[in-house]
């Protein structure tokens, strides 16, 4: 129906009861109404709906040309409403966003997408010039300072790039 720019620089597109907001930091949000986006046919089961959501997100990310891919982190259900959270990974290592948020969050009512947030990122492989990691023995020594946490090797997104680090999670 109409399109406008907010004072923050975000571009907003409104169509009926649906709203798409594209922020300057690469975050895209979608809010659905009665005519919400469908992730799967009405009679689809939970697995088919999950595949539909994954395919939708993959199509949205296809033009990014990134070395990272999505993986399912968490599913929460409350009645007919389900929230799916996805993270990015590269080469099997998860990528932690510095904000602590997930790469994508999709809220479904049945098979309809009522809310979607996607944090667009583009990662490239570091190649041979990557910095060496802290040796495992030193990392384990540091990890002992955080009892009850697990030592994990992850990429950490610092806003403009991601580097491999040991994290106590």
N, C-alpha and C positions, 0 to 999 in steps of 0.2 A: 504494500500500500504506500509506504513512504520510507525514505532513507535520510539520515541526518548524522552529523558529527557532534559528539559531546565535547564539553570544555576540556576533558582529559585527553582528547584526540581519538577516542574510540569511535569507530564507525558503527552505526546501529541501523539494521534493516528490519522493518516490521511488515509482516504479511498476515493479515487476519489476526488470529490470536497468537501467532508465532513471532518470536523476536530472536534475531541473531546479532550478537555484539562482538566486534573484532577490535581488541585492544592493541595498542602500539607495542606492548611487550610480548606479543605472540599468543596471547590467550584468547580463545574463541569460546563464547558461551551461546547456547541455544536454549530457549524457553518455549515449550510447546503448550498449546491449548487443546481445545476439543479436536482440532484437525492435526494433532501431533504426528510427527514422523513415526513410521512403523519400522521396527527392527526385524520383524518376522511376521508371517501370516497369523491371523487371529487364533487358529487352533494349534499353533506351534508349542512344543514343550520347552522346558527351561534350557536344555542343551541347544536346541535350534535357535532360540532367542539369543543365547550367548554368542553363537556363531554369527548370527545376523549383526549383533552389535560390533563384534570384532571386525567383520567385513566392512561395516560402515566406517569405523575408525581407520581401518587400513586404506580405504579409498580416499579419505580425507588427507591422509599422510603420504599418499603415493607420489605426490608432486614435490615432496620435500627433499628427496634424494639423500636421505640420511643413512648413516651406518647403524642407527639404532632401530629397534623393533619394539612393539608392545608386548606385554605379558600381563595376565590377570593376577592382581595382587589380593583382592578381597571382594567378597560378595556379602551384602547385608540385606535381609529380607524382613519386611514388616507388612503382613497381609499380602495384598496384591502388588505392593510397591517394593521394588528391588533396586539396590544401588550397587553398581559394579565399578571397581577402581582398578585402573591399569597403571603400570609403570613402564618405563623404558629400560631396555637392556641392550648391551652391545657385546658381542663375543661371549655371551653367557654371563656377563657380569652386570648386575643391576646398576642403574644410574639413579642416584639420589639427587633430587632437586634441592637447592640450597634453601628454598622456602619451606621445605618439609612436605610440600603438597605432592599429589600424584600427577602422572602425565595426563591422564584422562579420567573423568568420572561421569558415569551415565546413570541416570535414574529412570527407571521404567515403571509404568503402570500397566501390567499385563505385558503386551508386546509393543506398547507405544512409548517412545522416548519423550518424557515430559521435561527433562533437563539434561543438558550435556555440557561439559566443560572440557576443553582440549587445550593443553599447553604445548604449542608448537615449538619444537627444537630441531636443530640440524646439527648432527655430530659427524665428524669425519675421523677416520682412523689416524692415529699419530705417526705410524710408520716407525722407522729406525731411530728417530730422534727423541723417542719417549724417555722421560727421566726414570732412573732406577727407583724401585720401591724400597721402603724400609725393610731390611732383612727380617724374615719370619721370627727369628729368635728375639730380636729387639721389639718387634710388634707384640709378641706374646708377653714379654716383660711389661710393656705398657698396658696391655689388656688386663693383666692381673690387678691393676688399679681400679678396674670396673667389674667387681664380682657380680655374677648373675647375668652378665651380658655375653653375647657371642661375638667373636672376632670374625669380621667379614671383609673380603676384598670387594670394593665397589668403585664405580666412577662417581665423582662428586661434581655436580653441575654448579659452577661458580658464577653463572649468569651469561658468560660469553663463550665458555669452553668447559670441558670436563676433564678431570685428571683422576688417575687411579690412586686410591688411598685405602689404608686399613681403617675400618670403623668398628667400634665396640657398640653393637646394637642390642 
